[in-house]
Amino acid sequence: MPTTTTKTEILVGAFVMLGIAALGYLSISIGGVQLVAPDRYVVKARFASVGDLKQGAPIRLAGVKVGQVAAVRLKDYSAEAELSLARSLVLPKDSVASIRTEGLLGNTYVSLTPGGSLENLRDGALVSRTEPAIDLSDLLARYAFGQRSTPDEATPSGGGAAKEEVFSDPLR
């Protein structure tokens, strides 16, 4: 009889250990914790506005995640983002970094578009061509009030009155 109890205890113990291991694996994978640091390099990009871009946001090239935003900070009255990219990704020096959103009100991410330069970005380099985040409330206000140009473009440098362009609605 003692052997049956011992076998049952061993099976229950093994089952409990397997359950704890499964919970540990799920906790690590869902939490995004990486036990082995990936091989990455960091480039910086300066934007007029980063919108809702946060640390940890994905970086995509052709829709494929190739890195994540390491940090976002204010530098010389501009927003500077540190982009942590996979070492296997080689980007030309004239590549463009744009801030986009998934859908209308989705998460913000950085989209990379490679350029055609023969020189490549190195670790710590600055991406010289950037496109800031689009402000949805600004776009809606422009459309609602029929103004196509930005407020800066509304007054010409000569000081005269600006001609306001109005959107034409094809349904009217």
VMD Tcl script that draws the C-alpha trace (Angstrom):
set ca {
  {0.00 0.00 0.00}
  {2.76 2.56 0.73}
  {3.97 2.34 -2.89}
  {0.58 3.43 -4.27}
  {0.52 6.48 -2.00}
  {4.10 7.34 -2.96}
  {3.31 7.09 -6.68}
  {0.24 9.29 -6.26}
  {2.22 11.86 -4.29}
  {4.94 11.92 -6.97}
  {2.37 12.35 -9.76}
  {0.56 15.15 -7.89}
  {3.90 16.84 -7.13}
  {4.97 16.61 -10.78}
  {1.60 18.00 -11.90}
  {1.88 20.94 -9.47}
  {5.47 21.68 -10.61}
  {4.36 21.58 -14.25}
  {1.53 24.02 -13.44}
  {3.92 26.40 -11.67}
  {6.33 26.27 -14.62}
  {3.47 27.00 -17.06}
  {2.31 29.97 -14.96}
  {5.88 31.30 -14.80}
  {6.26 31.04 -18.58}
  {2.93 32.80 -19.20}
  {3.79 35.56 -16.73}
  {7.10 36.24 -18.45}
  {5.75 36.07 -22.01}
  {2.62 38.16 -21.37}
  {4.58 40.69 -19.32}
  {7.01 41.23 -22.19}
  {10.06 40.40 -20.08}
  {12.96 39.11 -22.13}
  {15.45 36.88 -20.36}
  {18.07 37.34 -23.09}
  {18.66 40.89 -24.33}
  {18.14 41.17 -28.11}
  {20.98 42.44 -30.31}
  {19.96 46.05 -31.02}
  {21.33 49.46 -31.90}
  {19.87 52.88 -31.12}
  {19.27 55.82 -33.45}
  {17.63 59.13 -32.54}
  {14.92 61.06 -34.36}
  {13.64 64.59 -33.65}
  {10.02 65.48 -34.29}
  {8.04 68.73 -34.08}
  {5.37 66.70 -32.26}
  {5.27 63.08 -31.12}
  {1.56 63.10 -30.28}
  {0.85 60.17 -27.96}
  {4.09 58.26 -28.64}
  {5.34 56.46 -25.53}
  {8.35 54.44 -24.47}
  {7.93 50.83 -25.61}
  {5.86 51.74 -28.69}
  {6.61 49.53 -31.71}
  {8.74 50.58 -34.67}
  {7.59 49.15 -38.01}
  {9.06 48.89 -41.46}
  {6.61 47.74 -44.16}
  {4.22 46.74 -41.36}
  {6.75 44.42 -39.68}
  {7.90 45.20 -36.12}
  {11.66 45.86 -36.23}
  {12.18 47.52 -32.84}
  {10.70 49.67 -30.14}
  {10.92 53.21 -28.82}
  {13.52 53.25 -26.03}
  {12.82 56.78 -24.75}
  {10.99 60.02 -25.58}
  {12.29 63.33 -24.23}
  {12.34 67.07 -24.93}
  {15.56 68.31 -26.54}
  {16.11 71.87 -27.85}
  {12.34 72.56 -28.00}
  {11.76 69.42 -30.09}
  {10.70 65.93 -29.13}
  {13.53 63.42 -29.44}
  {12.79 59.71 -29.62}
  {15.41 57.00 -29.17}
  {14.64 54.16 -31.57}
  {15.99 50.75 -30.60}
  {16.30 48.69 -33.80}
  {17.25 45.09 -34.53}
  {20.96 44.91 -35.40}
  {20.09 42.91 -38.54}
  {18.18 45.94 -39.93}
  {20.40 48.18 -42.06}
  {18.82 51.57 -42.78}
  {20.09 54.06 -45.38}
  {21.12 57.46 -44.01}
  {18.24 59.28 -45.75}
  {15.49 57.08 -44.29}
  {12.30 58.74 -43.03}
  {10.79 58.22 -39.55}
  {7.06 59.00 -39.29}
  {4.71 58.85 -36.35}
  {1.50 57.00 -37.22}
  {-1.53 55.59 -35.46}
  {-3.19 52.22 -35.87}
  {-6.64 53.08 -37.20}
  {-8.43 56.29 -36.29}
  {-7.83 56.31 -32.54}
  {-5.40 53.40 -32.14}
  {-1.95 53.07 -30.63}
  {0.86 55.31 -31.83}
  {3.93 53.79 -33.47}
  {6.96 54.86 -35.52}
  {6.96 53.92 -39.19}
  {10.28 53.75 -41.03}
  {10.64 54.26 -44.77}
  {14.09 53.41 -46.14}
  {15.81 55.91 -48.39}
  {18.19 55.36 -51.29}
  {21.50 56.54 -49.82}
  {24.58 54.35 -50.10}
  {25.60 55.31 -46.54}
  {23.83 53.64 -43.60}
  {22.73 54.88 -40.18}
  {25.09 53.87 -37.39}
  {24.56 53.37 -33.69}
  {23.75 56.75 -32.09}
  {23.08 58.50 -35.42}
  {20.29 61.05 -35.94}
  {17.55 60.33 -38.48}
  {17.50 63.60 -40.40}
  {14.13 63.20 -42.14}
  {11.07 62.92 -39.89}
  {7.31 63.44 -40.14}
  {5.48 64.51 -36.94}
  {2.28 63.01 -35.59}
  {-0.94 64.19 -37.21}
  {-3.19 65.99 -34.75}
  {-6.71 64.66 -35.33}
  {-8.42 67.53 -33.49}
  {-6.52 70.06 -35.65}
  {-7.61 68.27 -38.84}
  {-11.25 68.17 -37.70}
  {-11.17 71.85 -36.78}
  {-9.74 72.76 -40.18}
  {-12.43 70.80 -41.98}
  {-15.23 72.08 -39.75}
  {-14.27 75.70 -40.30}
  {-13.46 75.25 -43.99}
  {-9.80 76.21 -43.68}
  {-7.31 74.22 -45.77}
  {-4.06 75.99 -44.85}
  {-2.37 75.91 -41.46}
  {-2.54 79.03 -39.26}
  {1.11 79.79 -40.11}
  {0.32 79.77 -43.83}
  {-2.82 81.92 -43.44}
  {-0.93 85.22 -43.22}
  {1.65 85.86 -45.94}
  {5.01 87.28 -44.92}
  {4.16 90.59 -46.64}
  {1.61 91.35 -43.92}
  {-1.40 91.62 -46.23}
  {-4.65 89.75 -45.85}
  {-4.48 86.08 -46.77}
  {-6.89 84.50 -49.20}
  {-8.64 81.69 -47.36}
  {-9.16 78.49 -49.34}
  {-12.35 76.60 -48.65}
  {-12.90 72.86 -49.05}
  {-15.49 72.01 -51.64}
  {-17.91 69.29 -50.66}
  {-18.64 67.08 -53.70}
  {-21.95 65.94 -52.17}
  {-23.50 69.43 -52.20}
}
mol new
graphics top color blue
foreach p $ca { graphics top sphere $p radius 0.5 }
foreach p [lrange $ca 0 end-1] q [lrange $ca 1 end] { graphics top cylinder $p $q radius 0.2 }
display resetview
